[in-house]
Amino acid sequence: MHSGSMRDLLAPAVVRPVPLPPAAGAVRRPGGRWPVRLLVAVLLAQMACAMVTTALRQTPTIDEPVYVGAAAEYVYEHRLRHNPEHPPLGKLLIGTGVVLAGPHVDRDFAGDQGGLGRHLLYASGNDPWRLMLWARLPVIALTLLFGLVVFAFARELAGTVAGFAALALYCFSPDVIAHGSLATLDVPAAGFVLTSAWLAWRARRRPLPYVPLAGVALGAALATRMSTLPAVPVMTALAALSVVAGGRRAVRAVAAAGVVVLAAVAVVWAAYLAVDPRLRWAPEQHVPVVHGLRGQLVRFLPFPEAYRDGMRLQFGLENRRWQGFLFGRVYDGSRWYYLPAALLVKTPLGTTALWAGGVVAVVASRRLRPAAPYVLAAPVALFAALLPGARDLGVRYVVFLPLFLAVAAGCVLVVRRRWVTAGVAVLVTCVAVSSVRAFPFYLPYSNEAFGGPGRTREWLHDSNVDWGQDLGRLADRLRERYPGERVWLVYKGGGVPGFYGIESADPRRVPVAGVRGLLVVSDSAAAKATGRLAELIGTSRPVDRVGHSITIYRR
């Protein structure tokens, strides 16, 4: 990020967007810098405490061992072999924490990517609690930095108070806290897209250096998750729009779009070269052949072969028939309305209201209308690309919405009415209370209209509720309340129960009559239970809950 932009982030609010006039409350005042910095620091500090506490208490989720294992392979062995379906940049960031943890790495491991992560965590003499914390810390730090981008973007559009409102919504977002505290790729990719949009907005006044920097941020998103590819035409168009809005010729606008594309492509190549300068590519898993328009698209991508094979793997995953769960119903395939419905459950009520108001304000206000494409175009494109997807597995796929729409929500304050300011303050406070009440169970959060975290399992499954994060809590609960009892376990997650002292057996492998004692089932498995497991649950009595994601039954 350009040094000038970093210096300006927490400076006294001076609204200088073009062609927007200065916002109220954006006048430079002597001594105004420290109150702004202090309040920003307080909001980010509480978010940091929530994320670090969550990271300390949660065992590995389903995806984390894969990313951590691949990160260790990248930084210690410098080879591209595992987890090609995601580009390496996000895992390289996770790898910085892995390096600081100083684990023992078995360079001779030859299994698949899931086994690689479990082997590193549980079979190589490492402390998985310590290693996972260090792997999660870079993502936590990046999540906090993106909070500064949210604040700066909203402040430049509608003033300092709007910046604070946007930052508060971001810092108290249960989904951002939940996934920003994990060694996963969703929040980093979303944050890089937001940063690219903010830099493109700044390019309206200063194409240099902000157009190239917008391309770098876009490249960072592409080098983290392939699902950000729909943002490429949006960001190139925004770069061109910024140059035209600055009063420059159309030929310069075309050049600006080209600079964004070239910078983005360069960052993707740099990420792969950072892993292996020779770009040796030997995939551990079978890469499917992709035909038709998709195949042509992949073939002409200007990226390394490993990236293109990763795209082929992603299309292969989309061709699978996944099982979903929504509002208590199990179904095969996908539903176009899954993500909107899941967002209704997972988003605080005050946030939903402010998002709606923010979108209306950005589109309807003459002052803010020039900023509408920068705030809304990228999330619309990304969301539209996800709607027909095959995997109804969680709102983490749309975690970019809490970032972009927090900026839009702050823009409600462009309406200079006392009742608007009071209403925003009340709604932000409600969001904060709802978020704090969920502590430290942010992953299974649902809003009060749907009963809170304790009832989320009735409406949704998988990473919305139960992603394997509570295995350590289960071990503590069994030691404290049920010592010596027979345990039958159906666990959905990336942890190894035996490492935490859980001696258990799979109840699905013995006759129903032989299952006596404690039946422990992850809620995602219970939601989709059929056959023997459904019979076992139906003839058992629930006696305990662990972390809103695991139920203990007695037989």
N, C-alpha and C positions, 0 to 999 in steps of 0.2 A: 504494500500500500504506500502511496506517495507520502513523503514525510510531511508535506504541507497539510494534507488531509488529516493525518494523525494529530498534528498540533492543534488543528481546529476543532477536533471532536468535542472536547470539553471546555472550549473557550466560551466567553460570554455569548449569549445567543445573538447572532447577527444574521438575519434572514436575507439571503442574497440570491434566491432562485430567479431564473429568467423564464418567462416574463412576469412572475408573480411579484406583487408589491410587498414591502416589509410587513410581517405579521405583527399584531399587537403584542406587546410584551417582549419584543425582540430588539429593544434599544439597549445599547451598551451603557452600563452603569458602573461607576467606580465600585470596586469590591464585589462585583456580581459573580466573579468566576468561582470562588470557593463554595458558596451555597449550592451552585449547580453541580460542581464536582462531588460535593459531600452527599447530596441526595442520590446521584447516580451511583456512587460507591456503596451507599446503604442498600439500594435495591439489588445491585449485583452481588453484594456480600451475602444477603439472605438467600439469594439463589444459589450461590456457591456452597453455603452451608447445607442447603437442602440436597444438592446434588452429591456432595462429598459424603454426607451421612447415608444417603441411599446407596452410593457405590460401596461403602464399607459393609453394609448389611446384606447385600444381595449376592447370591451365588451366580455362576455364569448362566446367562440366558442361552437359548438354543443357538443363536448365530455367533455369539461372542467367541467360543473356542475356535471356530473356523477362522475368524478374522485375526485372532491373536496368534494362532498357529501359523497362518500365512504371513503375518507381520514378522514373526521370528525368522521364518524361512527367507523372507526378503532381505532383512537387515544382516543376518548372520551368514547365510549361504549364497546370497545374491543370485537367486534363480527364480524364474517364473514357472511354477508348476501347479500349485494348488490355488483354488478359488479364482479361476480366470473370469468367472461371470461378473466380477466386479474389478474395476481398474485399481491400480496399486496405491494411489496417493493417500486415500483415507487410511489404508493399512500401514503405510509408511509413517503417518502421524501417530497411529497407535503404537507402531514399532519404536518410536522414540521413548515412550514409557516403558516398553518391554526391555529396551537396552538399559534404562536406568535401574530397572529391577534386577538386572544381572542374572538371568536364569541360566540353568544348565540346558543346553540344546542338544538333542540326539540327532546328529547329522545323517545317521543311517536309517532313519525311519522311512518306511516305504508304503505306508497305508494311505487311505483316502483323506480328504481334507477334514472331515469330522474327527476321524481317529487321530490326525496330526495334532489338533488342538487339545484333545483329551490326553494324549500322550505327553504333551508338553506340560500340562497343568497337573496331572495326577500320577504320571509314571516316570518322571525324569528327575525326581528328587527335589522338585520346586514346591514352594508354598503357594497354593492357588489363590488364597486370600490376598496375599501381598502382590502377586503377579497381576491379578485382575485389577486391583486398585491402581497400580502403576499404568496398566494398559488403558484404564478409563480416564486417567487424569488429563492427557492431551485433549480428549474430546470435551471434557469439562471446561478446560481453559479456552478452547475454541468457541464453545457455546457462550461463554461470558463475553468474548470479543464480539460475537455477532450481536449481543445485546447493545453494544456501543453503536453498531451500525443501525440498528432499529431506532435508537434514540436520535442519532444524528440525522437520519433520513426524515423522520417525523418532525423534528425541530426545524429543519430547513423548509419544510412544506407549510407548517402552521404555527411555529413558535415554540418556545421552551416548554410551556405547560403541556402542549401536545406531545412533545418529546417524552416528558415524564409519564404521561398517560400511556403512550405506546410501550415504553420500557417496562412499566408496571405490569401491563398485560402479558408481555413476553416473559418477565421474570417469574410471574405467578402461574404461567401456563403449565398444568400438570403433564401434558404430553411432551413439552420441551424439556422440563425437568427430568421426566422419566427416561427419555431417549438421549438427552444430553449427558446423562450420567452413566451411559453404557459405552463399551468399546465397539460401537457399531457405526454405520456410515450415513444414516438418515439425516441427522441434524447437520453434520459437516457439509453434505451435498446441498441441502436447502440453504444453509447460510452463505455458501459461496454464490449461489444464484442471486440471493438478495443483495449481496455485496456488489455483484456485477450490475444489477439494476440501479443501485444507488450511485455507483461511479458513472454509469451512463447518464443519469440525471445531472450530475455535476459537470459532465462534459458539455452541457448547453452553454456554459460560460467559458470553459477552458478545455477544448478538445484535447490538447496536450497538457498534462499527461493522462487525463482521465479515460479517453477512448482506449489506449493500449492497456491501461489497468483494468478496465471493464472486461477486455478480452482475456487477461490473465485470470481474473476471478471466474469467468465462465469456463476457462480451461480447467481450473481447479475443480469445479463442479463436475465436468465431464470426466476428469481423471479420478473421481471419487465414486460416482454412480452413473451407469449408463442411462438410467431413467431420466436424467436431466437433458438428454439430447433434444427433446422438443423445445427447450429454451433457446437453442442456437438461432433459429430464424427470428425469434422475438428479439434477442439481444442485438443481432446485427441490424435489424430494423430500427431499434431504439438508438443505436449509435448513429445511424444515418439521420434519424430524426433530430437528434441533438445538434448535429452539425448544421442542418438546415435551419433549425430554430435559432441558431446563433447568427444567422444572416449570411452564411457562407454558400458557395455555389454547390450545385448538385454533384459535380464531379468530386468534390471533397467529401460529400456524404457517401458516395460509393466507395471512395478510398477508406473512409472510416469503418464502413462495414467490412471491407477486406482486412483491415488491421485487426479488428475483433476476431475474425475467423482465424487469421494467421497466428495471432497470439494464443488463442485457445488450442489450436492444433499443436503449437510448440510446447505448451505446458503438458499436454497429454504425452507427447513423445518424451519430454524430460522426465516425467514420472516413471515411465518404463525403463528409460536409460539409467535412472538412479538405482533401480533394482539390479539390472544387468546391462552394462555398457555394450555387450555383444548381442543382446536381445535373443539369447537362446530360448527356444520355446518348445517345451516337451510337456504337453498337458497330461495330467494324471488321469483324467476322465475322458470318456468318449465325447467327441464334439459332433453334434448332429449336422446333417446336410440341410440347408435352408433353401427352398426353391421360391420361385415367383418374385414378386416385387420386393419382399423382404430380403431375399437372397441377393438381388441386385443392389439394394441399399447397403447391405453389409459389405459387399464386394468393393464398392466404390468409396467407402469411408477412408479418409486420409490418415489412418491410424495404424499402429503396429498390428501384425497378424494376431498377436495375443488378444488385443482389444476386439478385433473382428470375430475371433473364435468365442470370446466372451459374449458378444452379441448373439451369436448362433446358439449358445447355451441358454441365454435368456429367452430366445424365441422358442427353444425346446421346452423350457419350463412353462411358457404360456400355452403350449399345445397340450400340456397335461390337463387332465380333468381333476380339479381340486374339489375338496369338500368344504362347504361354508356353514356358518351358524349365525343366524340373525334373529333377534327377538324370540328366542326359544325354539326356532325351527332349524333342523339340519337339512341341507340341500346339496346336491351335486352340481358342479359348474359354478357360475358366478351370477351375480345380480347387478345390473347397472346402478341401482339405487343403494348398493351396500355402503359405499363411502359416505354419501350424504346422511344416511341413517345412522351410521356409526359415529359420525361427527356430532350429531344431535345428542347422542348419549355421552360422548367423551369430552365435550367442550363445556366449560362453565357457562351457566345461563347468562351472566352478565357479559361474558366475552361474546357470546352469540349475538346479543343485542348490539353491542358496540361494533362488531364486525359489520352487521347490516347497516348501521348508521354511518359507519366509515365509508362503505362502498357508495352509498347514496351521496354523501358529502363530496367525495372525490369526483364523482361523475357529474353531479348537479351544480356544484359551485363553479362559477366562472373563474375565480382565482385559482382553483385547484385543478381545473380540467386539463391544463397542459401536462400535469403530473400523472394523470390517470393511466396512460399506457405504461409508465414506469412502475407503478404500484400494482396494477391489476393484470397486465397482459401476460407476464410470465406465469403467475399462479393459475390463470385460466387455461393457458396452453398445457401446463403440466397436469392439471386436474383432468382436462378433457382427454388427454392421452391415457390416463389411468382408468377412466370409467369403463371402457370395454375390456379391461384386463381380466385374466383368469383367476387371480389370486385374491380372494376376499379374506385377508389374514390380519388386517389391522390398519388403524389410522396413521401408523408410522410412515406409510407410503405417502401421505399428504401432510407431513409435518412442516412443509414449507408454508402452509396456510397460516399457522400462528405467527410466523415471522412477517410475512407480507401484510396480512390483515391487521396486525398490531399497528403497523405504520398507518394504514387506512383509518383504523379506529381513532388514533390520535387526531386525525384531521377533522373529526366531528367538532372539535373546538374552534374551527374556523368560523363557526356560527357564534357570533359575539352576543350571547344571551346568558343571563345569570342562571336561568333554569337549565340551560344546556350544560354549563360548567358544573352545576350542582348535580345534575343527573349523571354525568360522566364520573364525578367523584364517588357517588353512591355505588354505581355499577362496578367501578374498579375496586372499591372496598369489598363488595360482595365477592368478587373474583378472588381477592386475596384471602378472605375468610374461608371460602370453599377450598382453596388450594392448601392453606395451612391445616385445615381439618383433616385433609387426606394424608398428611405427613405420617410416616415415610412411605406410604403405599401409593405412589404416583402412577405406577404402571397399570393397576386395576381401577384407576379413577373413573367414576362416572358422576354426573352432576346430580343435584338433589331431586330433580324431576324423575330420575330413574333409580332413586334409592341410595346413591352414593357407592363407594368402592365395595361395600359388602354385598351388593346385589348385581354388580356388573356381569357376573357369570351367567345371570339369567337372560341377558340380552346379546352378549358377544363372547368371543373366545379368542384363543391364540394370543398374539402379542398385545391385544387389548386388555387382557386379564392375567393370563397364565403363560409365562414364557420361560418357566423353569427357575425363576428368581428366588424362590423361597425354600430351596432344599436345605440350606443351613438352618433356617428357622424351624423347619420340620424336625431336623435332628435334635435341636434344643428342646422342642416340645415333647418329643418321644422320651428323651432322657429325664425330663422334669416330671411328666405326668403319667407316663406309661412304661416305667422301667421293667425290662424283662418280658414284656408281652410279645407275642408272635405278630409279626408285621408282614402284611401282603401289600405290595406297592406297585401302582401303575403311575409312573412319573414321566412327565413330558418336559424335557429340558436338556441342557448341555452338561450338567454336573454328573458326578459319579457317586451314587448314594453310599457305597461302602467306605469311601474316603472320609465321610462325615460321621461314620460310626453307625450307619443305618443297616442293620442286618435284615434283609427282606427277601421275599420270593415273589414271582409273578403269579397272581391268582388265576390268570387265564390259561395256565398250563396244567392245572389240576382240576379234578371234578369239583363242582360247586359244593358238594357236601364236605369236601376236604378243607375248605377255607374257613378257618375259625380264628378269632382274635381280632386284630385291627386291620381293616381294609382302608388303605390310604390311596386316594385317587386325585391326580391333578384335574382341575376343573375343566380344562379343554378336553381331556380324555372322557370325563363324565358327560360333557355336553353332547358328544358324538358317540356315546357308548351303544354298542349293539351286541347281540348274542350273549355270550357267557358273562361279559363284564356288565351289561345292562341287567342281567338276572341277579348278579351279585349285589349290585347297588340297590336294586329294587327290594331285595330281601335283607337289607342291612339297615342299621339305625345310625344316622349322623350324630356324632357326639362332640366334634370339635372342628374348628376352622383354623387354618394357618395362613396368615398373610393375605387373606382374600383370594387365594389361588389354589389352595389344596384343602380337601375335605377328608376328615378322618371318620370312618364308620366303624361300628362294632358289630361283629357277627358272633 
